[in-house]
Amino acid sequence: MRAPDGPIIVPGDTILAVEGVSLAFGGVKALTDVSFDIRKGEIRAIIGPNGAGKTSMLNCINGFYHPTQGAITFKGLRRGKMRPSEAARGGIGRTFQNVALFKGMSTLDNIMTGRSLKMTRNFFWQALRFGPAMAEEVEHRRVVEDIIDFLEIQAIRKTPVGKLPYGLQKRVELGRALAMEPEVLLLDEPMAGMNLEEKEDMCRFILDVNQQFGTTIALIEHDMGVVMDLSDRVVVLEYGMKIADGVPAEVKRDEKVIAAYLGQPH
């Protein structure tokens, strides 16, 4: 995987900033005046009870929702009503709480769909698989094969993903997101529904993506052991409002967080 193109951002600098973001659906407020930043190269956790607005926040960051108020700044540029495809082209990748794969397609072909925005040849040449389009496809397949090796899923590269156990489907979805070569990777409950062994594998891959590729990660996760072990900083939402923000050791001692989410000191 290649380093993404774009402005040079020094590790530790703010790569994405959420500034006073509010989101409402009719009279229902999903987010209210939420602000936090994500620094280059960190793993940033977003936690809170069900209905706190965590997924709504990710949907605002990648352009699926447009904030009612406030703004999102990415790589120094304030983004307007950005579509998800524009966010992906700009360097924001995404996985989903519920697996969103093409169940009849193979592992390899699902991950290849993550390269679609990087393909420059027109549809006519792609359909013929001839000349420049063939050379381009070979290059993209090389990247995908590298991702398959990285995620240790060589044995299922030709298997339809609908036949795979849930934990492997989540790994394929991570591979598809990595195929976009994102600078910021949004992970919505990447370990939901997994057993202990699957969680351990996914934690290892998330750390490797962060450390080996330098990918900045923002993740939603309910497993507090995972959050405390993986994340550099944690922001906590409750009823769409931010109630805490800091390093894991600070957040887990915060009385508001204990009352709203943790239930007892950990």
N, C-alpha and C positions, 0 to 999 in steps of 0.2 A: 504494500500500500504506500502510495506517495504522500508526501506532505501536501496539504491543501494550499492552493494559490490564494493570494490576497495580501492585505497589509501585514507587516511584521508586527506582532504583538508579543511583548516581553512576558515570559511566564510570571504570573502574579498580578499582571495588569487586569483591569476589568474588561472582559470581552463582551458581556451582555448585562444590561441594566434594566430592571423593571422599575418604573418611576410612577408612583401614585396610580396604579392600575385599578380600575373598577370595572365590573362587568355585571350587567343586569339583563334578565330575560323577562320583559314586561315589568311586573312589580316585584319580581324575585331577584334579590341581590346575590350573585354567586361570589363576587370579589368586591372588597371595599378598600380603596386607597392602599393597596399593597405595594411596598417598595423593597427591593433587595438587589444585590448584584451577584454575578457569577464571575469568578476570576479565571484567567487563562490557566489551564492545566490542573484545576482542582476537581474533586468530586463533591458536588453540592447536593445535599439531600433536602427534599421537601416533604414534611411529615404533617400529620394531623389526623383527627378522627374522620370517619366516613362523612361525606358531605361538607368537608372543610373548604373545598374549592381547589384541591391540588391538581386534578386533571384539567379543570377549567383554566388554571394558570398555564399548564403546558400547552393547551390549545390556543391560548393567546400568544405564547412565545412563537409557535410555529405557524401562526396565521390562520388556523382553523376557525378561531373566534377573533373578533375585533373588539378591543376594549371600548367600553362606553366612555371612560375617561382615562387620562394618563397616557403613557407612551412606553415603548420598548426600544432601547438603543442597542444595536448589535454592531460590534467592531467600529464604534464611534459614530455610526449613522443612525439617526432616529428613523424608525420604520413606520410607514403609514399603514394603510389597509393592505397588508401583504398576504398573498395567497400561499397555501402550503407548498406549492411547486416552486414559488419564488424563494421561500425560506430554504427549501432543499438545495436549490441552485446556489444560494448564498452561503451555505455551509452549516445548516441546522438539520440534523437527522433525528429520526423519531421511531420508537417502538410503542406498542399500544398495550393497554391493560388486558384486553381480549385479543388473542392471536388473530392477526389479519393477514393470512397467507392465502395463496391460490392452492387449494387442497388437492386438485388433480394434477398439479405440476410437480416436477421433481425438485429436490433440494437445490440442485445447481440452477435450474431455471428460475426458481423463486428468488435466489440471490442475484441472478442476472438482471431481474427487474429493477434492482437498486442502481444499476448502471445506466438505465434508460435516459436519464437527464444529462448524462455525459456523452451520449452518442451524437455525433455531429452530422453523419450522413443522412440524406433524406430517405423517406420511407420506400421509394421505388428501388433504390440500391440495396436497402436492407432486406426487402422482400426477395430480391433476386439472389442475395448473398453472393455478390460478385464484385470483383475489383476492390475499390477502396473500402466498401462496406465490409467485405470479408476480412480485410486486414484489420479494420477497426474492431470487428467482433472477436478476432483472435486475441487482440490486446486486452479487451475487456474480460474475456474468459480467463486469461492468465491471472488477472487481478482476483477474479472470483475463486479460482482454484487456490490461490494463496490464502484467501479468507477461509475456505473449507479446511485447508491444512491447519491454519491457526486455531480454528474452533474444534479441531479433532473430529470432524464428521465425514471423513473420506468414505467410510463404509456405507453411508446413506446418500451419497451425492446423486444417485439416479433414482432414489426411492420417492414416490409421491408423498408429499408431506402429510396428506390426510391419513396415511397409514402409520405415522410416527407417534410415539408417546408424547404427551404434552410437554415434558421438559425439553425434548429434542426440537419440538416445534418452536419453542421460545428461543432456542439457540439459533435455529434457522432464521427467525425474525431478526435477531441481533445481527446475523451475517448480512441480511439484506440491508439493514441500516448502515453497517460498516462499508458496504459496497459503494455507498454515496460519498465516502471519504469525508465525513462531517468534521467540522471544527468543534461544534457543540453537539453532543448526543443526548437526547431526551429519552429517558427510560421510564415508562409508566408501569410500575409494579413488575419489574422483570423477573421476580421470583415467586409471584403469586401462584399457588396451586402446586408448587414443587415439593418433593420430599427432601430430606436433609442432604443426601448425596448430590442431588440436582442443584440445590442451593449452593453448596460448596463449589461445584464446578462453575456455576454462573458467577459467583463472587470472584473466582480466580480469573475468569475471562474479562470481567469488568475492570479489575485491577490492571490486567495486562494491556487492555485497550488504552487505559489512562496512562500507564507508565511507559509502554513501549512505543505507542503511536502519538503520545502527547495529546490525546483527545480530551477535551473538557467534557465533563459529564454532569448532568442534572438528573437526579432520580427520585421517584416516588417509591417508598417502600414502607410496609407495615411491620416488618420484622426488625425490632429495635436492636437486636444483636448485630444484624447486618448493617444497619444505619450507623451504629456507633463504631463498628470496625472499619467500614469502608470510607465514610465521609470525612472531608476536611472541615466543612461547616454545615450547619443545619438551620433551615428556616422552618418555623412552625406556624401553621394556619389553623384557625378555628372559626367556623361560621363565616368563612371568606375574608377574615381579617388576620393580619400577622400579630402573633402574640409573643414570639421570641425569635432570636436570630443570633447564632454564635457557634463556637466550636462545640463538639458533642459533649464534652465534660461540663460545660456551662449549661447547655440546654437541658440535660437530663436532671440537673439540680434546680431548674427554674420552677418556682411554686405554681405559676400559671400553667406550665406545661404538664406538671404532675397532676394538677386538678383536672385539666381538660382532656388529657390523653394517656399519660403513663399510668395514673392511678396510684402509684406509690414510688418512692425513691428507688432507683436502680443502682 
